Amino acid sequence: MYGQRPVIFTTNGYEHWIWDDLRYPPRRISGFLKRDELELLHQRRSNRKKLDDVTVDESIVGRFYQQRAIRRVGESFEKDRQRKALLVMATGSGKTRTVIALIDQLMRANFVKRVLFLADRIALVRQAHGAFKTHLGATPSANLLERHDTAKNNHTGARVLLSTYPTMMGLIDEVKGGEKRFGPGHFDLIVIDEAHRSVYRKYRAIFDYFDSLLIGLTATPKDEIDRDTYSLFNLERGVPTDAYDLEDAVDDGYLVPPKTISVPLRFLRDGITYDDLSEEEKEEWDALEWDEDGNVPDRVESSDVNKWLFNKDTVDKVLKHVMQNGIKVAGGDRLGKTIIFAKNSRHAQFIAERFDANYPHLAGKFARLIDYSVPYAQSLIDDFSEVEKDPHIAVSVDMMDTGIDVPEVVNLVFFKIVRSKTKFWQMIGRGTRLCPDLFGPGEDKEEFLVFDFCMNLEFFRENPKVRDGAAARPIGEKLFLSRIDLIGALQEEDEDHVALLTSVKNRLHDEVLGMNVENFMVRDKRRAVERFKDKKSWETLDFEARMTLSDEIVGLPSAYDDGILAAKQFDLLVLNAQLLLLNGDAGFARLQDRIRKFASALEQLANVPTVARQMELILDIQADEVWIDVTVEILEDVRRRLRNLADLIQAKERKIVITDFEDEIGTGDTIDLPEVGSGVDKARFKMKVRRFVEEHMNHIALQKIRRAEPVTATDIGELQRMLVEQGVADDETLGELVGEGSLGNFLRRLVGLDRAAAKAAFSAFTSANKLNAVQTEFIDMIIDHLTESGIVEPAAFYESPFSDVDDMGIAGVFSKDQAAEIIQIVKGINQSAAAA
């Protein structure tokens, strides 16, 4: 009627689907679009530009891998019609700047209007907002965590909103002026900073609610990213949209390589044994007050050192080693910026105290505790980020493991065990950023040191394929699933437990009744929720019904009040015991023992009236007789009567013990890690060669290499002599690091090829052949790669990005003879750098 091709919505009242059939197949959507969102979607059909026709702002990103990532995301969105992309980029390689440049391009191409940027920490949101204001200042942006940005809805005109995940979860259902502030189509693009499993598990509801393009950013190596994250982006495991890892970044000179040193400390590796101490130290050991009961152990395990036992000499030796062997600045007079990763807050505090005791002349400002226990921690981080300002040592627990961008950091100290590979590499990433002129004009940061006192380097070297463990479910979900399992087990008992079965069903039914279908998370599962709000659905819970409860309803928010955490933890203990008892599992004895210990702890609180009223039951539980014929009903009675007493039991904290036994420290061994491994030495060598090249770029031999003019053996010999004389490397090392290729080829890869020379090499070919637009684009790509990389292997013409022009690469764009001629030209350019 109106000549307008419609956007099609289909619904059965529970699920909604949208079909914009000019661009995408049908997809699930959480609700209908608002009028303005629908109008914008229609407008884009005519005003959306091709991304190839919209340049990337090189003032925001100028590095080849950043532009490659933007191009690949664009191809995924435009050519492949995908709506999700995942970028893997090493810490410090410019993830945020890359995505800002991408957003700028997508906005100018009319792909997106409003963007949501999500991060898991307030500091990261604030840092990203600063980057948006710096690089995309003309585009209004707002931090939803800042009062001045959210007051009076000042953020409504912003085109980029930034938030943490929990804050956004709370805002989705907020209503303003009679309608939701954020409809399903409000954002055209959502960016997830540090996409990983916990994001998938906790906050996937955000991405399911908004009908938008989705981009994930992560520094986790692509082979370490979990299956859940790849599934969120509809990608094959191990195959992100684009990847630029640490080894590549170090090899290309965009990040600084680590020098990883394992320093042995006897107490941290072997623990402390009484018999190994000196006579004087044994007297000190005997005089210590280990606990309130007067017990004296004969040994302290290594895991307890820095947990509840803090040994002065151990910390003193670590601090001395770092102060003496760490990288210095200010002409070698001052330790460079250093982060010490401590085991816990008490350990971090002890380290700071010992530093002040050992170095009183530094006035208590040089090393500072920075963790969540410090109210002005962000101010300290800001001071740490300034080159000349105290503190120069940050002693931290968790707070500086990720997201802190201080290029001046040159020393990292692992004073705690880390077994998460993701977290380990995030921590290593605190030192990888380049820092020009750190040691004076022209003296740049070339490496950073990692001092490991807890054998983390050995662990990851020996377990290169170790994966992070599965994220634990919240206790509410565990309880829900345990009750479903209990219902299944009770139903198999031939009506022996009717009362208990009814009670458990009623308890779960009450929880479902507390689920508000207006909540966006519940509304997405409305069909299942409405089904189980009906009491009749609980009469017979077959396998299919229990699976629906487990898959669809578990974890949804409910108004049902289940009490305090301690009560829920006791519930879970008893529920698991009931399940093991019904199944005849031998593990029941272990849980039985835990319940008896719980009762014993309550007995110590006999003077509390609420406890005294249940004392008969508390004493019965500790006797053997009750457990001989124990039933699930007896356990249920125990759970109901004692759950609300659980919070009265206070965990007995281990007494803190301070000692001063003499520890033993080794000199430290360099340990190469698989992810950077032997590439570190080569990267360090390449940095020195780059500086040599910059200083001698006018040398005739280097000019020949850059211009693809033939070089002689004399030219190469002269360059090798200069490299050796100037201390870049000796002859033997030079041969090892250059490898099988010639020194000329190695230098060509560093200096690149002069663009004019690259164009000249193809001038005869382009003149003799009338090239179409696609063929011209292909030749331009070859020239770009030669200009940047100096040498291009012809095999690359059959791979991405050349195969992105045509699936068959060069064979699909040119005739057989033309392709052969192009390959000969490129081979000639490559060979020109090697001496005849």
BELSULPE-V887070 format. One record per backbone hydrogen bond with DSSP energy under -0.5 kcal/mol. CO is the residue of the C=O (numbers start at 1). NH is the residue of the N-H. Records with the same first field share a line. If there is no record, write none. Layout:
# BELSULPE-V887070
CO->NH + NH
This chain:
# BELSULPE-V887070
3->5
4->6
6->8
8->19
10->17
15->12
16->29
17->10
18->27
19->8 + 21
20->23 + 24
27->18
29->16
34->38
35->39
36->40
37->41
38->42
39->43
40->44
41->45
42->45
43->46 + 47
44->48
50->53
51->54
53->55
56->58
57->60 + 61
63->67
64->68
65->69
66->70
67->71
68->72
69->73
70->74
71->75
72->76
73->77
74->78
75->79 + 80
76->82
83->214
85->216
86->88 + 241 + 242
87->89 + 218
88->244
90->93
94->98
95->99
96->100
97->101
98->102
99->103
100->104
101->105
102->106
103->107
104->108
105->109
106->111 + 112
107->110
109->49
114->188 + 189
115->161
116->118 + 191
117->163
118->193
119->165
121->125
122->126
123->127
124->128
125->129
126->130
127->131
128->132
129->133
130->134
131->135
132->136
136->139
138->140
140->159 + 160
142->144 + 162
143->146
146->149 + 150
147->151
150->153
151->154
153->156
154->157
155->158
159->115
160->142
161->117
162->144
163->119
164->168
165->169
166->170
167->171
168->172
171->174
174->181
176->179
179->176
181->183
183->186
184->211
188->213
189->116
190->215
191->118 + 193
192->195 + 217
196->199 + 200
197->201
198->202
199->203
200->204
203->206 + 207
204->208
205->209
206->210
209->30
210->212
213->190
214->85
215->192
216->87
217->194 + 195
218->89
221->224 + 225
226->230
227->231
228->232
229->233
230->235
231->234
236->239
242->88
244->90
245->249
246->250
247->251
248->252
249->254 + 255
250->253
257->448
258->260
259->261 + 450
260->671
261->263 + 452
262->264 + 669
264->666
265->269
266->270 + 271
267->271
272->300
273->276
274->277
278->282
279->283
280->284
281->285
282->286
283->287
284->288
285->288
288->290
291->294
298->274
300->272
301->304 + 305
302->305
304->307 + 308 + 309
308->310 + 657
309->306 + 311
310->312 + 659
311->315
312->316
313->317
314->318
315->319
316->320
317->321
318->322
319->323
320->324
321->325
322->326
327->336
329->333 + 334
330->333
334->329
337->410 + 411
338->394
339->341 + 413
340->342 + 396
341->415
344->348
345->349
346->350
347->351
348->352
349->353
350->354
351->355
352->356
353->357
354->358
355->359
359->362
360->363
362->365 + 366
366->392 + 393
368->395
370->397
371->374
373->375
374->377
376->380
377->381
378->382
379->383
380->384
381->385
383->386
386->389
392->338
393->368 + 395
394->340 + 396
395->370
396->342
397->399
398->401
403->405
404->406
406->409
408->337
410->449
411->339
412->414 + 451
413->341 + 415
414->453
419->421
420->424
421->425
422->426
423->427
424->428
425->429
427->430
428->431
429->432
432->256
435->438 + 445
437->440
440->443
442->444
443->439
446->257
448->259
449->412 + 451
450->261 + 452
451->414 + 453
452->263
455->459
456->460
457->461
458->462
459->463
461->464
463->466
474->478
475->479
476->480
477->481
478->482
479->483
480->484
481->485
482->486
483->487
484->488
485->489
486->490
487->491
488->492
489->492
490->493
491->494
493->496
495->498
497->501
498->502
499->503
500->504
501->505
502->506
503->507
504->508
505->509
506->510
507->511
508->512
509->513
510->514
512->515
514->516 + 559
515->517
516->519
519->523
520->524
522->525
523->526
525->529
526->530
527->531
528->532
529->533
530->534
531->534
533->535
534->537
535->538
536->539
540->542
542->546
543->547
544->548
545->549
546->550
547->551
548->552 + 553
549->553 + 554
553->556
560->562
564->568
565->569
566->570
567->571
568->572
569->573
570->574
571->575
572->576
573->577
574->578
575->579
576->580
577->581
578->582
579->583
580->584 + 585
581->584
585->588
586->589
587->590 + 591
588->592
589->593
590->594
591->595
592->596
593->597
594->598
595->599
596->600
597->601
598->602
599->603
600->604
602->605
603->606
605->608
607->609
608->611 + 612
609->613
611->614
612->615
614->618
615->619
616->620
617->621
618->622
619->623
620->623
624->627 + 628
625->628 + 629
627->630
631->635
632->636
633->637
634->638
635->639
636->640
637->641
638->642
639->643
642->645
643->646
645->648
646->649
648->650
651->653
657->310 + 659
659->312
664->266
669->262
673->676 + 677
676->679 + 680
677->680
678->682
679->683
680->684
681->685
682->686
683->687
684->688
685->689
686->690
687->691
688->692
689->693
690->694
691->695
692->696
694->697
696->699
699->703
700->704
701->705
702->706
703->707
704->708 + 709
705->708
706->754
711->836
712->716
713->717
714->718
715->719
716->720
717->721
718->722
719->723
720->724
721->725
722->726
723->728 + 729
724->727
730->734
731->735
732->736
733->737
734->738
735->739
738->741
742->746
743->747
744->748
745->749
746->750
747->751
748->752
754->758
755->759
756->760
757->761
758->762
759->762 + 763
760->763 + 764
762->766
763->767
764->768
765->769
769->771
772->776
773->777
774->778
775->779
776->780
777->781
778->782
779->783
780->784
781->785
782->786
783->787
784->788
785->789
786->753 + 790
789->791
793->796
794->797
795->798
796->799
797->810
799->802 + 803
801->804 + 805
802->805 + 806
806->809
808->811
809->812 + 813
810->813 + 814
815->819
816->820
817->821
818->822
819->823
820->824
821->825
822->826
823->827
824->828
825->829
826->830
827->831
828->832
830->833
831->834
832->711
